[in-house]
Amino acid sequence: MSNTEPPSFPFKRESPLGVPAEFARLRKTNPVSQVKLFDGTLVWLVTKHKDVCQVSTDTRLSKQRTSPGFPELSAGGKQAAKNRPTFVDMDPPDHMKQHRMVETFFTREHVDGMMPYIRKTAQDLLDKVKAAGQGGKPVDLVEGFALPLPSYIIYTILGVPFSDLPYLTQQNAIRTNGSGTAREASTANQSLLDYLSALLDKRLESPQNDVLSTLATEQVLPGHLDKADAVQIAFLLLVAGNATMVNMIALGVVTAHQHPAQLAELKADPEKWSGLFVEELCRYHTGSSMAMRRSAKVDLEIGGKLIKAHEGIIAANLSASRDEEVFGEDADKFDMHRKWPKEDPLGFGYGDHRCIGEYLAKTEMRVAFETLFKNLPDLKIAVPIEELETTPLEKDVGIQTLPVTF
């Protein structure tokens, strides 16, 4: 280690839709280094693809947020770490035990079976957007399309009535947007848990073909799982990927418009190109870039550095997905015709903790872009891209509102 003061983390993005410049510098000069968190804690930051993959799969590292040295990025994170854990914050064998309770709803077979519904949902939403934008009036594509599409899909999978969408959206916004007080965020969090608890009781009485019913009848009723744990799993599925999906749909529209030649190909044949576009989008924009965190159970070496027991580690999958040694010297460019290496980009994680909803998310994005570019070939962003309202520079990249005309 050098004698210089470790930089503060999270880093700020270089531009509203860019990535922090520090990642590229560290990949070249100090790929496993220490950074300082909000409370002064020093933790390790891993920036190269091969090292991030090691962190993701090394059983000498713990995913449990209560383990000594586990890195939390805010005071709210420290408080949340005290909540009941779900499978995303568990080590083996508990992780896979909970994972299997809900995984059938996220398999390729199940998602493909939902395809007619996903397509109809996207088309119905877009029809409303088109109606609202008649006469050239700008319409917010986030509010009218990018937000409700993934919400409706996950609500269907969970078994949540659509009529409760406004309430749940409001509560989720309060708990995540950072503009409210910690007390307000905590209250909104509890409101969502209380809501899901009451809904799980209803599914115990009248089961349906959804996650809540499955948890209620196959896990809670026989005594395999406490009701509170079942509610926590449902809460995770409700909120974990939703904001990410909203951002990725909006980012896809903007990114396509930043690359006119690729946009022209998408418009000409959306079904042909949407898959390649989505794969590159998930490499280029990592919607969840700060979730790959661990603490060391024992002393070990990563990238030539000694990590001591009970030291925290943050594996920067956003940086890994732009690693020049894996994705080429043009890794900072968006190219849906990229020649893919054998290594995966890591936008959805890696190893056993790879996101359970990856196939669903990519399917939703594919349908979203096919529907948009097929039905609205003249879609235009109504303001200069640099004037779009984006997420704070130290947070995951995202777009708050996206006014469009067509």
N, C-alpha and C positions, 0 to 999 in steps of 0.2 A: 504493500500500500504506500501511496505517496503521503507527504505531510500536508497536502492541501486539504482544505475543508471540503467534505463530501457535499455534492449538490443536493438541493431540496427536491423531493419527489412527492407527488407526480410532477413531471415536467409539463411545461405549457406548449401547446401546439404552435408551430412556427407561423401558421396562418389559420383562419377559421376552418378551412377544409383540409389542412395539411397535417403533418405529423411533427412531433418535437424533433428539432435538429440534433439534440443530444444523443438520440439513439444511433444515428449513423456514425457520429464521432466515436461513441463508445464501442461500437462493433469493430471499429478499426484499431482503436488504441487501448481499450481496457474493457473487454467484453464481459468480464465478471468483476464488478466493482461495488463499492458501498455508496449508499445514498441515505439522506436524512429525511425522516418522516415528520409529520406536523408537530409531534410531541418531542422531537429531538432524538427519537430512537434511530439507531443506525441499523440498516438491513442491507442484504446483498441484492443487487440488480443484475439479472442475467439477460443478455441481449442477442446472442447468436442462436441460430436455429437448432444446431446440434445440442447446445447446452440447455435450451428451453425444453427440448424433448427429454433430456435426461432428468431435469427437474420434475417433469410431468409424470415420469414412470418410476423414479427411484423410490423404493419402499423404505429407504432410510429417512425419508422426508414425510412429514405429516400434513394432511389437509385440515385437520381439526383446528378450528379457530380458538379453542381453549388451550391448545398446547403451548408450552413455554416458548416465547419469542415470536409467536405468529404475528405477521405484520398487518396492522390495521391502518387504513389511510385517513381516518378521521375519528373524531370523538364519537360520532354516531355509529361508526363501524365497531368501535370497542364495545358500545352498548349492545349493538345487535348480536355481537359474538356470544352474549349471555343467553340468547334465545335458544329454544330447542333446535338442535341441528337437523338438517335433512341430508339426503344422500350426497349432495354436492359438497358438504363439509364433513364427510366421514372418511375414515380409512377402512381398508379391508378388515374383516369380511362384511362389516355393517353396510358399507357403501353399496355393494352389489345386492345385498338382501333387500334394501329399500328400492333400489333402482329397478329390480325385477317386478316390483309390485305395480309399476305403471308403464313399463317399457313397451308392452304390446300396443299401446295407443300411439306410439311414435315410430313403429316399424314402417319399412317401405310398403309392405302389403296394406297396412291399415291406412296410411296416408294416401296411397294410390286409390284405395277404395273411396276416399273422401274427395277425389279430384273433381267429380261433377259438382259437388257442393261448393268446393273452393272456387271453381270457375264461375258458378252462378252468383256467389257472393260478390266476387270481384266485379262482375258485369253489372249487377244491381247497384252497387255503390257507384260505379262509374256513370251509370245512367243518371243518377241523382246529381253527380258533379256536372255532367253535361247540361242538365236542365238548369242548374244554378248559374252556369256560365254563359247562357244564351245572351246574344247581343254583345259579346266581347267583354263581359264583366269578369274581373279576376276572381278566381276561386282558390281557396286554400286547400291544396292537395293533401296536406297532412291531416287536417281536420276531416275532410270529406272522404279520403281514400286510404292513405297510409296508416292512419290510426285505427279506424274501425275494422279494416280487413283482418289483420292478425288478431285483433281482439275478438271478433266474432268466431274465428276458427278455434282459438284456445278456449273460449267460453263453451263452444259446442263440445269440445273434447272433455272439458271438465264437468259439464252439466249445469252451467250457470245460465239463468234466463236472460235473454237479450234485453228485456225491459229494464234490467238493472245496470245496463252499460253506462248511462250517464253518472249514476252514483259511484260505481266502481272506478270509472275514469277519474272522477273528481278526487276521490280518496287517494288513488294512486299518485295523482299529480301532487297532492299536498305532501305525501311522504317522500317524494323524490326530487321536487324541483328546487329545493334549497332556499326558496324565498320565505317560507314560513319558519316559525320557531321550532326548536327541538321538541317542545311539548306538543305542538300541533302535529308534527310529523309522527310522534309516538302515538298520539290519539288516532290519527288516520290509520296507522299500522294496526292498532288494536281493533278498529272498526272493521277492517277487512277480515281479520281473524275471526271476529265475532260473527260476521256475515257468513263466512264459510262454515263455521261450526254449526250454525242454525240450518244451513243448507244440507250439511252432511246428515243431520238428524232427520230431515225430510227424506233423504235418499235411503236411510235405514228403513223407513216406513214404506217407501214406494220406490224401489230401485229402478234405474233405467240403464241404458247402455252408455255409460260415461265413467270417467275416472273417479268421481266422488262416490258413485254407487259401488264401483268395484272395491274401493278402499273400505267403504262401509260394510259391505256384505262379506268380502273375502278376507279382510284383515282385522277390522275393529270388532265385528260381531263374534268371530271365533276366538277373540282374545290374542291374536298375533301382534296387534299394534294398538297402542293407546289412542284414544280419540284425538287428543291434542297433537300427537305426532302425525296422524292422518290429515288433520287440518293444516299443519305446517307444510306437508308435502303439497297439498292443494294450493296453498299460498305461494309456495315457490313457483309452481307451474303457472300460476296466474300472473305473477309480476316479473319473473326473472327474464324472460325473453321478449316481453312485449315492447318495452321502450327501444330495445335493440332493433327489433323488426321494423318498427315505425321509422327509425332513423335510416335503416338500410334501404328501405323503399324510396324514401325521399332523396337519400344520397345517390341512389342509382339513377334517378331522373336527372339530377344535377350533373353527375359525372358523365352521363351520356351526352348532355348538351355541351359539356366542355370538350368533347371529342367528336366533332361533327361527322367525320368519316365513319366511325363506328356507329353513331346514331343513325346514319343513313342506312347502314346494313340492317340494323334492328327494325327500322320502319319498313324496309323492303320485305323482310321475312322474319317476323318476331319469333315464330316457333323454332326456326332453324338456329337463331343466334342467341336466344335468351339463356340457354344453359351455359354457354361459354361466358356470356356477359356476367351472369351471377357468380360463377366460379372466380373470375378475376376480381369482381367487386368485393367478394368476401376476403380476398387476399389484400386488396388495395386499401379498403376501409375496414378496420377491425372494430366491430360494433361493441365488443366487450373486451377491453384491453387491460384490465387491471384485476381480473379475477383469478389469475394463475399464481397463487401465493402458497407458500409452504413454510414450515419450520423444521429445522434439522433435529432428528432424534439422537444422532450420534455425530461424531466428527466425520467429515467426508471431504472429497475433493471434487470440485466442479470447474472445468475450464482452467485447470492448473492452480486454482486458489483453494486454500484450506477453509472450509466452512465448519465452524465449531458447533457442537451440540447446543441446541436452544437458540441458535441464531436464525433470524427470519430471512426468507428469500422471496423476491418477486421475479417471476419469469415473464419477460415482456414479449408476449406473442405478437403484438403490433410490430415490434422491431424485428422479430424472427421472420415474419412474413415479408419483410423487405431486405432480408439478408442477401447481399450481392453474391456470396459464394454459392447460394442455392438457386436463386431466381434470376441471376444475371446482373450485369452492370446497369441494366435499365430497370431495375426492380422498383425504382421510384416512379416509373411511368405506368399508366393504365393501358393495358393492351389485351383485349379479349382473345386475340390470336396468339397469345403467349405460348411458347413451347414449354409444356410443363415438365419439371424434373420428376424423379421418382418420389421425392419428398413432398409432403403436403404443406400448404400454408396452414397456419395455426389459429385462424379466426374462431374456430369452434373448439379450441383446446386440442389435447392429444392424450392418448392412453385411455385408461379406464374412466377418467373423468371427462372425456370428450363429451360435448353437449348432447344430451339425449334427444333434443329437438332439431338436430342439424338437418335431417332430411326434410322434415316438415318446413323448416325455415326456408330452405332453398326452393322447395316446391312453391311455397307462397310467393316468394320473390319472382320466380319464373312466371307464374300465372299473372302476378301483378304487372310485370313489364310487358308480357305478351298482350294482355288486355289493354293496357294504356297505349302502346305504340300501334296496335292494330286498329283501335277505335278512334284514337286522337292523333293522327299523323301530323297535324299542324300544331301540336302542343308546344307552347313556348313559356319560358319562365318570365313572369311579368315585371320583374325588377332585375337590375344588374346582379350577377351572382355574388359579387363582393358585398352587396347590401343585404343579403339574406340574413335573417336572424338565426344564429347558430348557438350551440351549447357553449358554456364557458370553456376557455382555452385549456384549462387544466383537467377537464372532464373528457369522457369518451366523445368522439366526434359525432355531431348530429345536427339536424336542421329543425328548428322550432316551428316555423311556418314556411310554406312554399306556395306563394301566389302564382297561378298559371292562367294563361288564356289559350284558346284554341279556335 
